[in-house]
Amino acid sequence: MVTVSYCSVDHMPDHEVDRYLRLLPGQMQHEVTKYRYASDRKSCLLARLMLYESLAHEGLAHLLQGWTRDSNNKPCVAGWGPFNISHSGGMVLFSKAENVTGIDIEKRLAINYGDLLYHFHGRERAYITEAPDALEAFYDIWVKKEAFLKA
């Protein structure tokens, strides 16, 4: 089973950030506050709060103290199963699974994706270049690749 949560940073009023930040262990608070921009701090905070909520739902909120990163810099919690976090453009996603999980979100911006096509298999490049909306097709494949790599 896979559980996915999502939230917009717009749902967290600026005056509530400090109150929610205090729910987290010190090392997480430090990680959140090191971001320069308020929107990035909120994204990071919301992701950690989603993790906290998921742990609390299972009666395991105390495991939040075991927050760390593995050798690939992927977040993990000692004694708990796989989860993944992604954020972009003010949206934050959190996934929890019984086995490995990967999730990705990207704000769709008008970019020159042609410079990135060398990362794609020939069939993927064909899918993108032949699509009615090539930029949409690019993002469709990009987020799948990112999620797979994160898993």
C-alpha positions in Angstrom: 0.0 0.0 0.0 1.2 3.5 -0.8 -0.1 6.7 0.9 0.4 10.1 -0.7 -0.2 13.4 1.0 0.0 16.8 -0.5 -0.3 20.4 0.5 0.2 23.9 -0.8 2.5 26.3 1.1 -0.4 28.8 0.7 -2.3 26.9 3.3 0.2 27.8 6.0 -0.1 31.4 7.2 3.2 33.1 7.8 2.3 33.8 11.5 1.8 30.0 12.1 5.3 28.9 10.9 7.0 29.3 14.3 4.2 27.4 16.1 4.5 24.4 13.7 8.2 24.5 13.7 8.3 23.9 17.4 6.6 20.5 16.8 9.8 19.2 15.2 13.1 18.0 16.8 15.9 20.5 16.9 17.9 19.0 13.9 14.7 19.3 11.7 14.1 22.9 12.9 17.6 23.8 11.9 17.2 22.2 8.5 14.0 24.2 7.9 15.4 27.6 9.1 18.5 27.4 7.0 16.5 28.2 3.8 16.8 31.8 2.7 13.3 32.2 1.3 10.1 31.9 3.2 8.4 29.7 0.6 11.3 27.3 0.7 11.2 27.2 4.5 7.4 26.5 4.3 8.0 23.7 1.8 10.6 22.0 4.0 8.4 22.5 7.1 5.3 21.1 5.4 7.2 18.0 4.3 8.5 17.4 7.8 5.0 17.9 9.2 3.6 15.4 6.8 6.3 12.9 8.0 5.3 13.7 11.6 1.6 13.2 10.8 2.3 9.9 9.2 4.3 8.7 12.1 1.8 9.9 14.6 -1.0 8.2 12.7 0.8 4.9 13.4 1.5 5.8 17.0 5.2 6.2 16.2 5.7 10.0 16.5 8.7 9.4 18.9 10.6 7.9 15.9 10.9 11.4 14.4 14.0 11.8 16.6 15.6 9.1 14.3 15.4 11.4 11.3 18.6 11.2 9.2 19.8 10.8 5.7 21.3 7.7 4.1 24.5 7.6 2.1 22.6 8.9 -1.0 21.3 11.8 1.0 17.8 10.3 1.0 15.8 11.1 4.1 15.0 8.2 6.4 13.7 7.4 9.9 15.4 4.6 11.8 12.9 1.9 12.6 10.3 3.0 10.0 9.5 2.1 6.4 10.3 3.9 3.2 9.0 7.4 2.4 9.8 10.1 -0.1 9.3 13.8 -0.3 9.1 16.2 -3.2 8.3 19.9 -3.6 8.1 22.4 -6.4 6.3 25.6 -7.1 4.7 25.8 -3.6 3.3 22.3 -3.6 4.7 19.6 -1.3 4.2 15.8 -1.7 4.9 13.0 0.7 4.7 9.3 0.0 4.9 6.3 2.4 5.0 2.7 1.2 5.5 -0.8 2.5 8.4 -1.2 0.0 10.5 1.4 -1.7 8.8 4.6 -2.9 9.6 7.5 -5.0 7.6 10.6 -5.8 8.3 13.8 -7.8 6.5 17.0 -8.6 7.7 19.7 -10.9 6.1 23.1 -11.6 5.6 23.2 -15.3 7.6 26.1 -16.6 8.3 27.1 -20.2 11.9 25.7 -20.4 14.2 24.7 -23.2 13.8 21.0 -22.6 15.8 20.2 -25.8 19.0 20.7 -23.8 17.9 17.8 -21.5 16.8 15.3 -24.1 20.2 13.5 -24.0 19.0 12.1 -20.6 16.2 10.3 -22.4 15.9 7.0 -24.2 15.2 7.2 -28.0 11.6 6.1 -27.5 11.1 8.8 -24.8 12.6 11.4 -27.1 10.2 10.3 -29.9 7.3 10.5 -27.5 8.2 14.0 -26.6 8.9 15.4 -30.0 5.8 13.7 -31.6 3.4 14.8 -28.8 0.8 17.5 -29.5 2.2 19.3 -26.4 5.9 18.5 -26.3 6.5 20.4 -23.0 3.7 18.5 -21.3 5.2 15.2 -22.6 8.6 16.2 -21.4 7.4 16.8 -17.9 5.3 13.6 -17.9 8.5 11.6 -18.5 10.8 13.8 -16.3 8.8 13.3 -13.1 8.5 9.6 -13.7 12.3 9.3 -14.1 12.9 11.5 -11.0 10.5 9.4 -8.9 12.1 6.2 -10.1 15.6 7.5 -9.2 14.4 8.7 -5.8 12.9 5.2 -5.1 
